[in-house]
């Protein structure tokens, strides 16, 4: 007889998905780009827009 005991196989935990993090980062970048574009339009045409609105 042998004293050999098989080593139990430990299954690795499933890998955590980063999909939510990636979507959140992309959304934040898109919102920042939209804000920069709107600020540029406001800077360029702000006086004309205010005049046309009668403010």
Kinemage of the C-alpha trace (Angstrom):
@kinemage 1
@onewidth
@group {chain A} dominant
@subgroup {mainchain}
@vectorlist {calphas} color= white
{ca unk a 1} P 0.000 0.000 0.000
{ca unk a 2} L 1.055 3.510 -0.708
{ca unk a 3} L 0.819 6.557 1.512
{ca unk a 4} L 0.092 8.753 -1.508
{ca unk a 5} L -2.907 11.042 -1.079
{ca unk a 6} L -4.056 12.935 -4.162
{ca unk a 7} L -3.909 16.703 -3.918
{ca unk a 8} L -7.389 18.194 -4.086
{ca unk a 9} L -7.953 20.332 -7.163
{ca unk a 10} L -9.068 23.833 -6.255
{ca unk a 11} L -11.160 25.482 -8.941
{ca unk a 12} L -10.260 29.064 -9.694
{ca unk a 13} L -12.859 31.695 -8.968
{ca unk a 14} L -14.546 33.050 -12.097
{ca unk a 15} L -12.886 36.182 -13.457
{ca unk a 16} L -14.714 39.376 -12.602
{ca unk a 17} L -16.042 41.272 -15.607
{ca unk a 18} L -14.954 44.884 -16.144
{ca unk a 19} L -17.778 45.710 -18.563
{ca unk a 20} L -19.550 48.089 -16.173
{ca unk a 21} L -16.347 49.987 -15.448
{ca unk a 22} L -15.537 50.341 -19.153
{ca unk a 23} L -19.047 51.575 -19.990
{ca unk a 24} L -18.904 54.113 -17.142
{ca unk a 25} L -15.533 55.470 -18.298
{ca unk a 26} L -16.733 55.789 -21.906
{ca unk a 27} L -19.904 57.571 -20.743
{ca unk a 28} L -17.908 60.061 -18.641
{ca unk a 29} L -15.561 60.786 -21.557
{ca unk a 30} L -18.504 61.371 -23.919
{ca unk a 31} L -20.199 63.718 -21.442
{ca unk a 32} L -16.957 65.680 -21.045
{ca unk a 33} L -16.574 65.944 -24.828
{ca unk a 34} L -20.148 67.227 -25.161
{ca unk a 35} L -19.531 69.834 -22.454
{ca unk a 36} L -16.368 71.032 -24.200
{ca unk a 37} L -18.203 71.290 -27.536
{ca unk a 38} L -21.080 73.227 -25.996
{ca unk a 39} L -18.651 75.565 -24.238
{ca unk a 40} L -16.842 76.187 -27.534
{ca unk a 41} L -20.098 76.957 -29.312
{ca unk a 42} L -21.136 79.251 -26.488
{ca unk a 43} L -17.774 81.017 -26.538
{ca unk a 44} L -17.913 81.519 -30.299
{ca unk a 45} L -21.581 82.362 -30.817
{ca unk a 46} L -22.645 83.406 -27.317
{ca unk a 47} L -23.195 87.099 -28.089
{ca unk a 48} L -25.216 86.297 -31.208
{ca unk a 49} L -27.385 83.773 -29.364
{ca unk a 50} L -28.100 86.224 -26.552
{ca unk a 51} L -28.945 88.976 -29.041
{ca unk a 52} L -31.291 86.695 -31.030
{ca unk a 53} L -33.045 85.544 -27.859
{ca unk a 54} L -33.526 89.183 -26.815
{ca unk a 55} L -31.882 88.722 -23.442
